[in-house]
Structure formats: C-alpha cells, structure tokens
Amino acid sequence: MQDADRALCVLVVEDNLDVGRFCTPLLEDLGHATVWAHNAEAALAGMERVPFRFDAVFSDVVMPGIGGVELASRLRADHPKLPVVLTTGYSDVLARDEAHGFELVRKPYSAEQVARALRGAVTKRGRQPPA
C-alpha cells in the first residue's frame, strides 16, 4: 500500500448536519478515522489542544464565521505539511478559483472523488500517514 493510501485521522469541518452525517461515514468507509468539528473555530481549538492528532483536514469552504479557505490558510501557517482538502457546492467559489492552492472537491461528491483528493493532498504535502 502506498503512503497516500494508508488510513488517516481526518478532521472534518462541516457546519451542515446533513452533509457532516454523509461525509464522515464516507471517509470511514474509505478506512479513515474521523473527528467532526461543526465550525472552523472548533477545528482550530481541536488543533490547538492536540496539534499532531490529525493527518489531514477535510473542510467546507462556506461556513458562518471563519470560512474554509481562511481556516486552511491558518492551518497551513502553523502546520505546513498538513494536507487540507476543501469542498464546496457554490459555483461562484469555484469560478473565482478560491481554493488558493488547496485540493478542492465539488459537492455533491463521490467516495472516489474524496479518496482522490485526499491522496493528492497527502502526496503534495509530503505527509507520511501512519501505517
């Protein structure tokens, strides 16, 4: 198994309950452990409490308060090797190319699309997921 295909502990940041209830089991079906934060502020607090707990972050872009791009930028500043995948269903965000160099998955997404994006993010960041 390649490093990018190994099981990860993924911090899921999603404010929409229905989407969160969809994507966390999807990631778990792919073999990953998940921790769900309902907003960026909770995600940042979780990262502060246990900085190296997570192997990757899977975050919505459009959320109340701190948005996904700002969250990803803050995480990148503090954890430069942490892979981040952003997701959005808003075509205007996609049209403005607001992923800022982060992997981006368009909603609605499939397990294959999520797996590919996570693999790409892990490979780009040079992260070595746990065995």
N, C-alpha and C positions, 0 to 999 in steps of 0.2 A: 504494500500500500504506500502511495506517495505521501509525503508530509502534508500536502494540501488536502488530502482526502481523509485525514485522521479526524477522530472525534474532537470537537471543540466545546468549550464552555462559552456560550454566546449570550451576551447581554442584549436582550430585545427591548427596544424603546418604542412604544406604540401607545398613543393615547386613546385609540378607538378600541373598545372592548371586543367587538366582533372580530376585528382584524387581529387583535392580540390572541384571541382564542383560536384563530385559524393558523397563524404563523408559528406560534410556539409548538404545537403538536407537529406541524410540518417539519420544523427543524429537528425535533426529537425523532421523528420517523427517519430522518437522514442520519441519525446516530449521534446527534449533538445534545449536550445538556443545555438547558436554557434557564435564564433568570429574567423575569419580565418587569421592567420599570414602566410605569404609566406616563412618565414625562421625563424630559431631559434633566430637570433638576434632581429627580430621584436617581437617575442614572449617574449623574456627576457625584452625588452623595455616596452611592454604592462604590464607585471607582475610588473615591477618597478613602472610604473605610477599608477596602481590601484592593489595593491598586493592581495587583497582578493576578487576580482571580479569573479574569476573562481573557479568552483567546481571540475574541472578535466581537464586534458590535453590529447589530442589525437594527437600523433606526428609520422611522418615518421621517420625512422632511418637514411636512407642515403640521405643527403642533402648537397649542397655546403656550405662551411664554417663550422659552428658548426653543428655537427650531432645530431640526436635524442637522443642517449644514453648520450652524454655529456650534452645536454640540460636537460634531465631528471635528471641527477645527480646534476646539478646546482640547479634545482628547488627543488629537494629533500632536499638539504642542507639548502636552505632558507625557504622552506615550507614543513616540514616533513610529514604533513598529507594530502598533495595534491595528489590525485590519478593521476597516469600517465599510459597511455596505449600507447605502441609503436607499429608501424606497418611497415612491410617490405615485399617486393616481392623478395628480394635477398636470395636465398637458402644458400649462403655461410655465411651470417649473422646468419641465423637460425642454421646452422651446427656448428658454433663456439659458440653458446649459448651466444650471445652478448646482451641479454635483461637485464642482470645484476639485476635480481630480479624484473623487471618491467613486467606488463602484456604485452603479445606480441600477435598480430593478424597478420596472414599471408595474404598478398594480393594475389589474389583478395579475398575480404571478403564479408560476407553477413550481413544484419542488425542484424540477430540473433547472429552472432559471435561478432559483435561490442557491442551489448547490454550485452552479457555475460561477455565480457572482462571489460567493464565499471563497471558492477555490482561487479565483482571480485575485481577490483582495489579499488572501493569505500569501499567495505567490509573490505579489507585488511588494508586500511589506517585508518579505524575507523572514516571516514568522515561522517558528518551528513548533507546531502544535504538539501536545502531549501524545505519547504512544497509547 
